Amino acid sequence: MNRTVLFTVAFLVSVIAIGQVETPASGRIDRFVITSSEIIAPRDISVWLPEGYDSTQRYAVLYMHDGQMIFDSTITWNKEEWKADEVASGLMNQNIIRPCIIVGVWNRDKYRYEEYFPEKALTFMNENRRAKFLRKSMKSEPMGDAYLRMLVREVKPYIDSHYSTLPDRNNTFVMGSSMGGLISLYAICEYPDVFGGAGCISTHLPMTGVGFFSKNDNRVAKAFRKYLSENLPLPQNHKIYFDYGTKTLDKWYEPYHVKVDRVMTSAGYTPENWITVKYEGDDHSERSWSSRLHKPMGFLLGSRQ
């Protein structure tokens, strides 16, 4: 363990443990709050451990954004959830995926867009257009880089030092939906030595705020594709999963995916390490995402060790 990681783990010891608040269908959830982060504002972390969790066994780790939405619908704003614990348990019981734990990193609702925005994409816009976009679209400066630093330098070292994990890239994955899909894709680009796979569900490739309802391409989406073309990790040791539905907000996504798929192909990705799946009739909701969560989990956490 290098000196930086040692410092980070020591720094994170001052979290506040608040026990199990969510009620999973199986296994258990540990909940704590990071209170000492100098990188970004404090937030809750929920750690799901599968039934029979054994500290003598090592587990892969799936980091999921919007952590308050993934385990227990009784605490969510819309009474929906990803059912991540049920899906993961079922797949493990069938030996479809390797044993894993799931770390849910809660969002800060007010600044969710700013924290999940892949901010280096803005460097591919000219200064005037960038300034106009920031002025019209964000409540603050973009915080995607700070959010990922928190995840990689603070949350991951804490998880690896307090739970029985396989900390290497081939056993570390990231997943989210909508803007969470964007930050997952950004994470594997920015930290290709940390994350071996990204699950990008109903990814908000238009990039603009939720008031955007047009099929017309826009400059910030083009800037992000330019960023991807220069920063996608090597396909030989990474996996990327995309999907989208055809209703509500998802109905605008297909033209953007067609363009991103071209970038993926140009970067050398093949069906072995990347898939994009269209789900006819699915909308932009936790209900839809939970119904197909087995697909990205299986693709990312399947046979490759």
Summary of the structure (lengths in Angstrom):
residues: 305
radius of gyration: 18.2
end to end distance: 21.9
largest distance: 55.6
contacts: 1033
relative contact order: 0.14
helix: 44%
strand: 18%
